[in-house]
Amino acid sequence: MTVEAALPTTSAAPTARQVWTRSRGVVLALVLLLVAAVAIAAVRSTARHGELDPRSADPYGSRAVAELLAARGVSTRVVTTLGQARATAGPDTTLLVATPDLLTRPQQTALHSATAASGARTVLIAAGGWSIERLAPGVTADPATSLRSTLDPDCALPDARRAGSADTGGIRYTTTHLDADSCYPSERLATLVRVPSASGGGDTIVLGAPDILFNNRLDKQGNASLALQLLGSRHHLVWYLPSLSDTSATGNSGRKGLLDLLPSGWLWGILQLFVAAALAALWRARRLGPLVPERLPVAIRASETVEGRARLYRKANARDRAAAALRSTTRTRLAPLVGVPVPQAHAPEALLPALSAHLHSDGQNLHSLLFGPPPGDDAALIALTDQLDALEREVRRP
């Protein structure tokens, strides 16, 4: 029965413990990424779905108000493009814009020009400073929002007086129109403004918060009464849900480039990948530290290294490099023997006078030997080597 001797462990054959030590950082990073992905998915699962969508029965949808309007004979149509919204504007139509701030500036200008003289009622939900100045000229959004959600009408608008208190808090507005109705004030600034149209008999209503249209808030306060009166004054209600996929937002007549086809947020995704790659590179970078001796699998004699380097010089006919290496090494060894600092060993004006005084010889021969031109052939190189050895033995002689 033959028993095989256990081979010594080297860097070419790592143990299981070494493999785990090297890879545990990567495993830990993957686990952290998985936990983060699960956490993000859990957080997003509680986000609002179908917000302000008259087809949605979610708490933040608006299906309840659409069904109440249908019971009163008001039809509701959902549109998602600017072209559809402009085409439906008319004196018997109420146009509700769910998120005006999603519209680009050209879209806002085009929508206002289509509704200004149409006689339609336009209802803007939570329009901020980005959109209010173009969709409702003369109305300005205040940067500070209302701290209260339930407010009293405190105005002469019949719809507001009949509804009573409602959840209209949110963005606050000021207006320069003298015939405008400013209702539900919060700290003297209105959260509902009605501006009559200069021509066509229509008007624009700006509502600071969408709460009165949510399914879970419709039965609170006078929210249902106010919503039905604001949206039910015409026979048709057009519910405009601006979409980022609307071709009118790009201004290129439906033609999209490569960047337009990329999903939203791709720039932030690339930035996150760049940061992650930088952190991984920093983590895996080689760190400088104390030298650790490693037992090599074989022992290499110094003479083999010298012979190998000599063969490389010979193969490349690099007699100049070989001669320079021999002279430099000889000068480095001779300098301490004659009292010259090693940093000055390669300076002829420092080394040659000291050698001449030590050997009582002519410095001209020493200059050609230690700092002369490279040899012309292999024989001259061998002769130079012998002369350098003889010089060093002479200097070392007591």
C-alpha positions as CSV (number, residue, x, y, z in Angstrom):
1,M,0.0,0.0,0.0
2,T,1.5,3.3,-1.1
3,V,1.0,6.5,0.9
4,E,1.5,9.7,-1.1
5,A,3.3,12.5,0.7
6,A,1.2,15.7,1.1
7,L,2.4,18.4,-1.2
8,P,3.3,21.8,0.4
9,T,0.7,24.5,-0.1
10,T,1.9,27.3,-2.4
11,S,0.3,30.4,-3.9
12,A,-0.6,28.2,-7.0
13,A,-2.7,25.8,-4.9
14,P,-4.7,27.9,-2.3
15,T,-6.7,26.2,0.4
16,A,-10.4,26.5,1.0
17,R,-9.7,28.9,3.8
18,Q,-7.7,31.1,1.6
19,V,-10.3,31.1,-1.1
20,W,-13.0,32.1,1.4
21,T,-10.8,34.9,2.8
22,R,-10.3,36.3,-0.7
23,S,-13.9,36.0,-1.8
24,R,-15.8,36.9,1.3
25,G,-15.8,40.6,0.5
26,V,-17.4,40.0,-2.9
27,V,-20.0,37.7,-1.2
28,L,-20.8,40.3,1.4
29,A,-21.2,43.0,-1.3
30,L,-23.6,40.8,-3.2
31,V,-25.6,40.1,-0.1
32,L,-25.8,43.9,0.7
33,L,-27.0,44.6,-2.9
34,L,-29.7,41.9,-2.6
35,V,-30.9,43.3,0.7
36,A,-30.9,46.8,-0.7
37,A,-32.9,45.7,-3.8
38,V,-35.5,44.0,-1.6
39,A,-35.8,47.1,0.6
40,I,-36.3,49.4,-2.4
41,A,-38.9,47.0,-3.8
42,A,-40.7,47.0,-0.5
43,V,-40.7,50.8,-0.2
44,R,-41.9,51.2,-3.8
45,S,-44.7,48.7,-3.3
46,T,-46.3,51.2,-1.0
47,A,-46.1,54.0,-3.5
48,R,-49.2,55.7,-5.0
49,H,-50.6,53.9,-8.0
50,G,-53.0,55.5,-10.4
51,E,-52.9,58.9,-8.7
52,L,-55.5,61.3,-10.0
53,D,-56.6,58.7,-12.6
54,P,-60.5,58.6,-12.9
55,R,-60.2,54.9,-13.8
56,S,-58.4,53.9,-10.6
57,A,-60.1,52.7,-7.5
58,D,-56.9,53.0,-5.4
59,P,-57.0,55.4,-2.4
60,Y,-55.3,58.1,-4.4
61,G,-57.3,57.5,-7.6
62,S,-60.3,59.5,-8.7
63,R,-62.8,56.9,-9.9
64,A,-65.3,57.9,-7.2
65,V,-65.7,61.5,-8.4
66,A,-65.9,60.3,-12.0
67,E,-68.8,57.9,-11.1
68,L,-70.6,60.7,-9.2
69,L,-70.2,63.0,-12.2
70,A,-71.6,60.2,-14.5
71,A,-74.7,60.0,-12.3
72,R,-75.2,63.7,-12.9
73,G,-75.0,63.3,-16.7
74,V,-71.3,64.4,-17.1
75,S,-69.2,62.2,-19.3
76,T,-65.5,61.7,-18.5
77,R,-62.9,61.1,-21.1
78,V,-59.2,60.4,-20.3
79,V,-56.6,61.8,-22.7
80,T,-52.8,61.5,-22.4
81,T,-51.5,63.7,-25.3
82,L,-51.5,67.4,-25.9
83,G,-53.1,67.0,-29.3
84,Q,-56.1,65.2,-27.8
85,A,-56.5,67.8,-25.1
86,R,-56.4,70.7,-27.5
87,A,-58.9,69.0,-29.9
88,T,-61.5,68.5,-27.2
89,A,-61.5,72.1,-25.9
90,G,-64.9,73.7,-26.3
91,P,-67.6,75.7,-24.6
92,D,-69.4,72.6,-23.2
93,T,-66.1,71.0,-22.0
94,T,-64.2,71.1,-18.7
95,L,-60.5,70.4,-19.2
96,L,-58.8,69.1,-16.1
97,V,-55.0,69.0,-16.2
98,A,-53.8,66.6,-13.5
99,T,-50.1,67.5,-13.3
100,P,-49.4,70.7,-15.2
101,D,-45.7,70.8,-14.1
102,L,-45.0,67.8,-16.3
103,L,-45.7,69.8,-19.4
104,T,-42.8,71.5,-21.2
105,R,-42.9,75.2,-21.9
106,P,-44.0,74.8,-25.6
107,Q,-46.7,72.4,-24.4
108,Q,-47.9,74.9,-21.8
109,T,-48.0,77.8,-24.4
110,A,-49.9,75.6,-26.9
111,L,-52.5,74.4,-24.4
112,H,-53.2,78.0,-23.1
113,S,-53.6,79.3,-26.7
114,A,-56.1,76.5,-27.4
115,T,-58.2,77.0,-24.3
116,A,-58.1,80.8,-23.9
117,A,-60.8,81.7,-26.5
118,S,-62.6,78.3,-26.6
119,G,-65.1,79.1,-23.8
120,A,-64.1,76.0,-21.9
121,R,-63.3,75.7,-18.2
122,T,-59.7,74.7,-17.4
123,V,-58.9,73.2,-14.0
124,L,-55.3,73.1,-13.0
125,I,-54.4,70.8,-10.2
126,A,-51.4,71.8,-8.0
127,A,-49.8,74.0,-10.7
128,G,-46.4,75.2,-9.5
129,G,-44.2,78.1,-10.5
130,W,-43.0,76.2,-13.6
131,S,-46.4,76.1,-15.3
132,I,-48.8,78.6,-13.6
133,E,-47.4,81.7,-15.3
134,R,-48.0,80.3,-18.8
135,L,-51.2,78.3,-18.2
136,A,-52.8,81.1,-16.1
137,P,-51.2,84.4,-16.8
138,G,-51.5,86.9,-14.0
139,V,-51.4,84.1,-11.3
140,T,-48.3,83.5,-9.3
141,A,-47.4,80.5,-7.1
142,D,-46.0,81.2,-3.7
143,P,-42.9,79.2,-2.8
144,A,-44.3,78.4,0.7
145,T,-47.1,75.9,0.8
146,S,-50.0,75.9,3.2
147,L,-49.5,74.2,6.6
148,R,-53.2,73.5,6.9
149,S,-55.1,71.1,4.7
150,T,-58.7,71.9,5.7
151,L,-59.7,75.5,5.0
152,D,-62.8,77.7,4.9
153,P,-63.9,79.3,1.6
154,D,-63.9,83.0,2.8
155,C,-64.9,84.3,-0.7
156,A,-67.9,85.1,-2.8
157,L,-67.6,82.2,-5.3
158,P,-71.0,80.4,-5.1
159,D,-69.4,76.9,-5.6
160,A,-67.1,77.4,-2.7
161,R,-69.8,78.9,-0.4
162,R,-72.1,76.0,-1.0
163,A,-69.3,73.4,-0.4
164,G,-68.1,75.0,2.8
165,S,-64.8,73.9,4.3
166,A,-62.7,71.6,2.1
167,D,-59.2,70.0,1.9
168,T,-57.7,72.6,-0.5
169,G,-54.5,73.3,1.3
170,G,-51.2,73.0,-0.7
171,I,-49.8,75.5,-3.1
172,R,-50.9,79.1,-2.4
173,Y,-51.5,81.7,-5.1
174,T,-51.7,85.5,-5.7
175,T,-53.3,87.1,-8.7
176,T,-53.3,90.5,-10.4
177,H,-56.8,90.0,-11.9
178,L,-59.3,92.3,-10.3
179,D,-62.3,90.1,-11.2
180,A,-60.7,86.9,-10.0
181,D,-62.1,84.9,-7.1
182,S,-59.6,84.0,-4.4
183,C,-60.9,81.3,-2.1
184,Y,-59.8,79.1,0.8
185,P,-57.0,81.5,2.0
186,S,-54.1,80.3,4.1
187,E,-52.2,83.1,5.8
188,R,-53.9,85.6,3.4
189,L,-53.0,83.7,0.2
190,A,-55.6,81.7,-1.7
191,T,-55.4,78.0,-2.4
192,L,-58.2,78.2,-5.0
193,V,-58.3,80.9,-7.6
194,R,-60.9,81.4,-10.4
195,V,-59.9,83.7,-13.2
196,P,-62.6,84.5,-15.9
197,S,-61.4,84.4,-19.5
198,A,-61.1,87.8,-21.2
199,S,-63.1,86.4,-24.2
200,G,-65.2,83.4,-24.9
201,G,-67.0,83.0,-21.6
202,G,-64.7,80.4,-20.2
203,D,-62.6,80.5,-17.0
204,T,-59.5,78.9,-15.4
205,I,-59.6,77.4,-11.9
206,V,-56.3,76.8,-10.1
207,L,-56.5,74.4,-7.2
208,G,-53.5,74.2,-4.8
209,A,-53.9,70.5,-3.8
210,P,-55.6,67.4,-5.4
211,D,-57.0,66.0,-2.1
212,I,-60.7,66.8,-2.9
213,L,-60.4,64.4,-5.9
214,F,-58.9,61.4,-4.1
215,N,-61.1,58.4,-3.5
216,N,-60.1,58.3,0.2
217,R,-60.8,62.0,0.8
218,L,-63.9,62.5,-1.2
219,D,-66.3,61.9,1.7
220,K,-64.4,64.3,4.0
221,Q,-65.5,67.9,4.7
222,G,-67.1,69.5,1.6
223,N,-64.7,67.8,-0.8
224,A,-67.3,66.0,-2.8
225,S,-69.6,69.1,-3.2
226,L,-66.7,71.3,-4.3
227,A,-65.3,68.7,-6.8
228,L,-68.7,68.1,-8.4
229,Q,-69.4,71.8,-8.7
230,L,-66.0,72.6,-10.2
231,L,-66.0,69.7,-12.6
232,G,-69.7,69.3,-13.4
233,S,-70.5,72.8,-14.8
234,R,-70.2,71.4,-18.4
235,H,-71.6,68.3,-20.0
236,H,-68.2,66.8,-20.9
237,L,-65.1,66.4,-18.7
238,V,-61.8,65.8,-20.4
239,W,-59.3,64.5,-17.9
240,Y,-55.8,65.2,-19.2
241,L,-53.0,63.0,-17.7
242,P,-49.8,64.4,-19.1
243,S,-47.4,61.7,-20.2
244,L,-43.6,61.8,-20.7
245,S,-44.1,59.6,-23.8
246,D,-46.1,62.4,-25.5
247,T,-44.3,63.2,-28.8
248,S,-45.2,66.9,-28.5
249,A,-42.8,67.1,-25.5
250,T,-39.8,66.5,-27.7
251,G,-40.7,69.0,-30.4
252,N,-39.4,66.8,-33.2
253,S,-42.7,65.7,-34.8
254,G,-42.6,62.2,-33.4
255,R,-39.1,61.4,-34.5
256,K,-37.0,60.2,-31.5
257,G,-33.3,59.9,-31.2
258,L,-31.3,57.3,-29.3
259,L,-31.3,59.3,-26.1
260,D,-35.1,59.6,-26.3
261,L,-35.5,55.8,-26.4
262,L,-33.5,55.3,-23.2
263,P,-35.7,54.9,-20.1
264,S,-36.1,57.8,-17.6
265,G,-33.4,57.9,-14.9
266,W,-30.7,56.2,-17.1
267,L,-28.3,59.1,-16.3
268,W,-28.6,58.5,-12.6
269,G,-28.2,54.8,-13.1
270,I,-25.0,55.3,-15.0
271,L,-23.7,57.6,-12.3
272,Q,-24.5,55.0,-9.6
273,L,-22.7,52.3,-11.6
274,F,-19.7,54.6,-11.9
275,V,-19.7,55.2,-8.1
276,A,-20.0,51.5,-7.5
277,A,-17.1,50.7,-9.9
278,A,-14.9,53.4,-8.2
279,L,-15.7,51.9,-4.7
280,A,-15.0,48.4,-6.0
281,A,-11.7,49.5,-7.5
282,L,-10.7,51.3,-4.2
283,W,-11.7,48.2,-2.2
284,R,-9.8,45.8,-4.4
285,A,-6.7,48.0,-5.0
286,R,-3.4,46.7,-3.9
287,R,-2.3,48.3,-0.7
288,L,1.3,49.1,0.1
289,G,2.6,47.5,3.3
290,P,5.5,45.6,4.7
291,L,7.2,43.1,2.5
292,V,6.2,39.5,3.3
293,P,8.7,36.8,2.4
294,E,7.2,33.9,0.5
295,R,8.8,30.5,0.2
296,L,9.4,29.8,-3.5
297,P,8.7,26.4,-4.8
298,V,12.3,26.2,-6.3
299,A,15.6,27.9,-5.4
300,I,17.3,29.9,-8.1
301,R,21.0,30.4,-7.8
302,A,22.4,34.0,-8.3
303,S,24.8,32.8,-10.9
304,E,21.9,31.6,-13.1
305,T,20.4,35.1,-13.0
306,V,23.7,36.7,-14.0
307,E,24.2,34.2,-16.8
308,G,20.7,34.8,-18.1
309,R,21.1,38.5,-18.1
310,A,24.5,38.2,-19.9
311,R,22.9,36.0,-22.6
312,L,20.2,38.6,-23.1
313,Y,22.9,41.3,-23.5
314,R,24.8,39.1,-26.0
315,K,21.7,38.3,-28.0
316,A,20.9,42.0,-28.4
317,N,24.6,43.0,-29.0
318,A,24.2,45.4,-26.2
319,R,27.9,45.7,-25.4
320,D,27.4,49.4,-24.5
321,R,24.8,48.5,-21.9
322,A,26.9,45.7,-20.5
323,A,30.0,47.9,-20.3
324,A,28.1,50.7,-18.6
325,A,26.7,48.2,-16.0
326,L,30.2,46.8,-15.3
327,R,31.8,50.3,-15.0
328,S,28.9,51.7,-12.8
329,T,29.2,48.7,-10.4
330,T,33.0,49.0,-10.2
331,R,32.8,52.8,-9.5
332,T,30.2,52.1,-6.8
333,R,32.5,49.6,-5.0
334,L,35.7,51.6,-5.5
335,A,34.4,55.0,-4.1
336,P,34.2,54.0,-0.4
337,L,37.6,52.4,-0.6
338,V,39.3,55.7,-1.6
339,G,37.1,57.9,0.7
340,V,34.6,59.2,-1.9
341,P,30.9,59.3,-1.0
342,V,28.8,56.8,-3.0
343,P,26.5,59.5,-4.5
344,Q,29.7,61.1,-6.1
345,A,31.1,57.8,-7.3
346,H,30.0,58.5,-10.9
347,A,31.5,62.0,-11.0
348,P,35.0,61.9,-12.7
349,E,36.2,65.1,-11.0
350,A,35.6,63.5,-7.5
351,L,36.5,59.8,-8.1
352,L,39.6,60.0,-10.4
353,P,41.8,62.3,-8.2
354,A,41.2,60.1,-5.2
355,L,42.0,56.9,-7.1
356,S,45.2,58.5,-8.6
357,A,46.4,59.5,-5.2
358,H,45.7,56.1,-3.8
359,L,47.4,54.2,-6.6
360,H,50.1,56.8,-7.4
361,S,49.2,56.5,-11.1
362,D,48.2,58.6,-14.0
363,G,44.6,59.6,-14.0
364,Q,44.3,59.5,-17.8
365,N,44.3,55.7,-17.9
366,L,41.8,55.5,-15.1
367,H,39.5,57.9,-17.0
368,S,39.4,55.8,-20.1
369,L,39.0,52.6,-18.0
370,L,36.1,53.9,-15.8
371,F,34.4,56.5,-18.0
372,G,35.6,55.6,-21.5
373,P,33.7,54.7,-24.7
374,P,31.9,51.3,-25.0
375,P,34.0,48.4,-26.4
376,G,33.7,47.7,-30.1
377,D,33.5,43.9,-29.9
378,D,33.2,41.0,-27.5
379,A,36.9,40.6,-27.1
380,A,37.2,44.3,-26.0
381,L,34.4,43.8,-23.6
382,I,36.2,40.8,-22.0
383,A,39.4,42.8,-21.8
384,L,37.5,45.6,-20.1
385,T,36.1,43.2,-17.6
386,D,39.6,41.8,-16.8
387,Q,41.0,45.4,-16.4
388,L,38.2,46.4,-14.0
389,D,38.8,43.3,-11.9
390,A,42.5,44.0,-11.8
391,L,41.9,47.7,-10.8
392,E,39.6,46.6,-8.0
393,R,42.1,44.1,-6.7
394,E,44.8,46.7,-6.8
395,V,42.8,49.2,-4.8
396,R,41.9,46.6,-2.2
397,R,45.5,45.5,-1.8
398,P,46.8,46.6,1.7
